[in-house]
């Protein structure tokens, strides 16, 4: 998939997700507003029901109703004359409970003309800004002695949210699932794109790595097939050695790939044997310098471990040293200087491979042991490799229950540190 296509898909998906979130928040806001309207309506209905029951309970005859007045048989202007606070409080509790409202409330009777509180019943601890007030008239609004009853609820939004908790909770959970799923999909797409690019680079590098020895073997074979080649033993031996060396080179590449495949199947086995690490390192250095060391390169050995014998797989550990030296040679522009240190602690045996190469950036250090990863070399394109050398090293070190780390500074070389348990 092309880069701009992936970017377009991500942008469109992000816009859709943002639109979905905005729409969802809009509906949640509307639902809360509707819940508040329903709450106010239920309070109004409960207040009117409680007042009607109070009037019916206290009046022995039908109410003389005129102009919207709720009057007593004695034609008094206000029901407050005959109001029994405890009876009204009891009726309000019954009606509030019936309508699913909080039965903890504050009740007041207020004279309309002066705002004087004629009666007050404390029911809740009020907080400014978190109280809802609901009123109902107790008498004719045009009367000078009119009164109204006021009921206050503390934190009414909490009651509304409790009624909507299941819907709001499920909506929030589903929204979070959508957001997390989108983030996971985007990260997966980007990760897969990166893996695809790395694998393509690996295939190109492997093609180059095999193409060169195959071409050399083909050329040497053509020469060996010429009549009279046997008459020149030195020339014959030279081309036979070329075939042998290129064959060994391809075998090493195949062995590395097979080891990666074994690691992926999680059935990697190591054949541990008591081994002199110092002797193993010497042999590995001699072998790689015989084949790959360029003119002017120097490999120094700084062995400080008194007891160099460890239980390791000689074959794999030789490959570990070989890969680290080979890596140092590849990333040193001129006159490679490589130093291999060893030291033994109380519980660990440490091997360090130090070089004077181009160094590794902090960003590349975080990925240097990943499969197929190759350290960027800027405008230098002469560094050969497959991107599995250091991955193989880390795999083998961990198979020996050890750890490997890298310390590096660009332009000042690198230091690979292996710690193995004693």
DAJOGI-V219674 format. One record per residue. N is the residue number from 0. PHI is phi in whole degrees, 0 to 359 (999 if undefined). PSI is psi in degrees with one decimal (NA if undefined). Layout:
BEGIN
N;PHI;PSI
N;PHI;PSI
END
This chain:
BEGIN
0;999;134.1
1;290;155.3
2;299;-44.6
3;291;-27.8
4;292;-43.8
5;298;-43.3
6;297;-40.8
7;295;-42.2
8;298;-43.5
9;296;-43.1
10;296;-47.2
11;297;-40.3
12;295;-40.0
13;295;-41.6
14;297;-42.6
15;297;-41.7
16;295;-43.5
17;299;-42.7
18;299;-41.6
19;297;-42.1
20;296;-44.3
21;298;-44.1
22;299;-43.2
23;295;-43.2
24;295;-35.0
25;297;-44.6
26;292;-34.4
27;294;-42.6
28;299;-44.0
29;296;-38.6
30;295;-39.7
31;294;-40.7
32;295;-42.3
33;296;-38.0
34;297;-39.5
35;295;-40.5
36;297;-41.9
37;294;-38.4
38;298;-47.7
39;298;-39.4
40;295;-41.9
41;294;-37.4
42;295;-42.9
43;298;-45.1
44;297;-42.8
45;295;-41.7
46;298;-45.6
47;295;-39.6
48;296;-41.7
49;294;-40.5
50;293;-40.2
51;298;-42.9
52;296;-36.9
53;294;-44.0
54;298;-46.3
55;297;-33.5
56;287;-36.8
57;267;-18.6
58;261;128.8
59;272;-12.8
60;230;161.1
61;304;144.2
62;290;135.8
63;282;93.8
64;261;124.4
65;211;131.8
66;63;26.0
67;84;9.6
68;282;145.7
69;252;92.1
70;248;161.0
71;271;165.1
72;300;-23.5
73;277;10.2
74;62;21.8
75;294;151.6
76;283;-18.0
77;223;139.5
78;290;-18.2
79;300;-23.5
80;300;-39.2
81;253;13.6
82;288;127.9
83;257;105.2
84;303;-42.8
85;294;-36.9
86;292;-42.5
87;295;-41.2
88;299;-41.9
89;295;-42.4
90;294;-39.6
91;297;-41.3
92;299;-43.1
93;298;-47.8
94;289;-37.0
95;296;-43.2
96;296;-39.4
97;297;-36.1
98;266;11.9
99;72;32.1
100;254;166.0
101;290;132.9
102;271;1.5
103;263;113.5
104;209;169.2
105;248;130.6
106;245;133.1
107;221;146.9
108;242;124.3
109;236;137.4
110;280;123.1
111;295;-38.2
112;289;-33.2
113;245;-15.3
114;77;11.5
115;288;135.0
116;277;111.2
117;276;-29.2
118;207;141.9
119;215;134.1
120;236;112.7
121;283;125.5
122;234;-25.0
123;219;158.6
124;275;115.1
125;273;146.5
126;237;129.1
127;300;135.2
128;86;-10.3
129;240;24.3
130;238;138.2
131;252;134.2
132;249;136.8
133;225;131.5
134;238;153.9
135;212;139.9
136;284;141.6
137;257;-3.4
138;200;-177.4
139;299;132.2
140;291;-26.1
141;274;-2.9
142;278;142.8
143;293;-24.2
144;256;28.3
145;287;153.0
146;227;157.1
147;224;154.8
148;257;134.8
149;238;132.4
150;241;133.5
151;237;135.5
152;248;138.7
153;271;132.7
154;52;61.4
155;295;-28.5
156;296;-30.4
157;297;-39.3
158;294;-40.3
159;295;-43.5
160;295;-36.6
161;297;-36.9
162;292;-28.8
163;254;11.2
164;299;-39.7
165;294;-46.2
166;294;-46.0
167;295;-39.7
168;296;-47.7
169;295;-38.4
170;297;-42.6
171;295;-42.3
172;298;-47.0
173;297;-37.9
174;294;-41.9
175;296;-38.4
176;298;-43.3
177;297;-44.4
178;295;-47.2
179;295;-39.1
180;296;-41.4
181;297;-44.9
182;298;-41.6
183;295;-41.8
184;296;-43.6
185;298;-46.1
186;297;-38.4
187;294;-42.0
188;298;-46.0
189;294;-39.0
190;293;-42.9
191;294;-36.3
192;297;-43.1
193;295;-43.6
194;299;-40.9
195;298;-43.0
196;296;-41.4
197;295;-41.4
198;294;-39.2
199;297;-40.5
200;296;-39.4
201;297;-44.1
202;297;-42.7
203;297;-42.0
204;293;-41.6
205;295;-38.4
206;300;-42.9
207;293;-42.1
208;297;-35.6
209;274;-30.3
210;295;-41.1
211;296;-51.3
212;294;-33.6
213;296;-41.8
214;296;-41.0
215;294;-41.4
216;295;-41.6
217;298;-42.8
218;295;-44.8
219;296;-37.8
220;296;-40.9
221;299;-40.7
222;294;-42.4
223;293;-22.4
224;277;-7.2
225;288;143.3
226;296;140.0
227;86;0.9
228;296;-29.9
229;289;-16.4
230;285;-13.4
231;241;85.1
232;303;-39.6
233;296;-43.5
234;294;-40.9
235;300;-46.4
236;297;-38.1
237;301;-46.5
238;284;-28.5
239;294;-40.6
240;296;-36.7
241;299;-46.2
242;299;-43.3
243;296;-45.0
244;295;-43.6
245;293;-34.8
246;295;-42.1
247;297;-40.3
248;300;-45.2
249;293;-36.7
250;298;-40.7
251;298;-41.5
252;297;-44.0
253;296;-40.4
254;299;-40.0
255;296;-43.3
256;296;-40.2
257;295;-37.4
258;294;-37.5
259;297;-41.4
260;296;-40.0
261;297;-39.9
262;298;-39.8
263;294;-29.8
264;275;-5.8
265;59;30.2
266;239;29.2
267;291;130.7
268;242;140.0
269;242;136.0
270;262;89.5
271;287;134.9
272;218;147.5
273;300;120.3
274;224;138.6
275;278;106.6
276;298;-38.8
277;298;-43.2
278;293;-38.8
279;298;-43.3
280;295;-41.8
281;301;-46.4
282;297;-41.3
283;296;-41.1
284;295;-43.0
285;298;-41.9
286;292;-46.2
287;288;-34.4
288;287;-25.5
289;293;-32.9
290;260;-45.4
291;244;-16.7
292;294;128.5
293;277;165.3
294;296;132.8
295;94;-8.2
296;282;146.1
297;226;132.5
298;240;113.3
299;258;145.1
300;247;124.7
301;238;81.1
302;269;117.8
303;242;-1.3
304;282;127.2
305;286;-35.2
306;240;96.0
307;273;4.9
308;277;126.2
309;227;159.0
310;267;99.4
311;221;168.9
312;275;113.3
313;300;-38.7
314;294;-52.6
315;295;-38.6
316;288;-31.6
317;297;-41.1
318;295;-35.3
319;300;-51.2
320;297;-42.2
321;301;-45.8
322;295;-40.7
323;292;-40.2
324;292;-43.4
325;300;-40.2
326;295;-40.8
327;295;-39.7
328;294;-39.1
329;294;-38.6
330;258;26.8
331;242;124.5
332;285;-35.7
333;204;144.1
334;47;68.2
335;299;135.0
336;238;111.3
337;242;133.3
338;234;129.4
339;249;117.7
340;256;149.3
341;224;147.0
342;203;152.2
343;242;131.7
344;256;-162.7
345;290;-36.9
346;230;-2.6
347;227;152.2
348;245;124.7
349;248;133.5
350;237;128.2
351;237;133.9
352;244;112.1
353;248;138.8
354;224;171.6
355;248;37.1
356;282;-161.8
357;283;-11.3
358;82;171.2
359;231;132.5
360;291;156.2
361;304;-38.3
362;295;-44.3
363;291;-29.7
364;298;-29.3
365;288;-18.6
366;241;-0.5
367;297;-24.5
368;263;5.9
369;281;150.2
370;295;133.7
371;74;-1.4
372;281;137.4
373;234;136.7
374;292;127.0
375;299;139.5
376;241;21.2
377;65;-125.3
378;273;1.7
379;276;124.4
380;239;15.6
381;262;5.6
382;272;113.4
383;273;156.3
384;161;167.7
385;248;-13.7
386;84;11.4
387;242;-2.4
388;299;-55.3
389;289;-29.9
390;297;-42.4
391;297;-42.3
392;300;-48.5
393;298;-39.9
394;299;-46.4
395;291;-38.7
396;297;-44.0
397;293;-30.8
398;295;-23.5
399;266;15.2
400;64;28.0
401;251;-176.3
402;227;154.0
403;225;135.2
404;228;166.0
405;230;138.2
406;235;127.0
407;206;154.4
408;221;130.7
409;301;131.4
410;85;-5.4
411;234;9.2
412;94;-178.8
413;224;158.3
414;223;115.7
415;261;126.8
416;242;120.2
417;251;127.5
418;244;122.8
419;241;140.8
420;288;142.4
421;276;NA
END
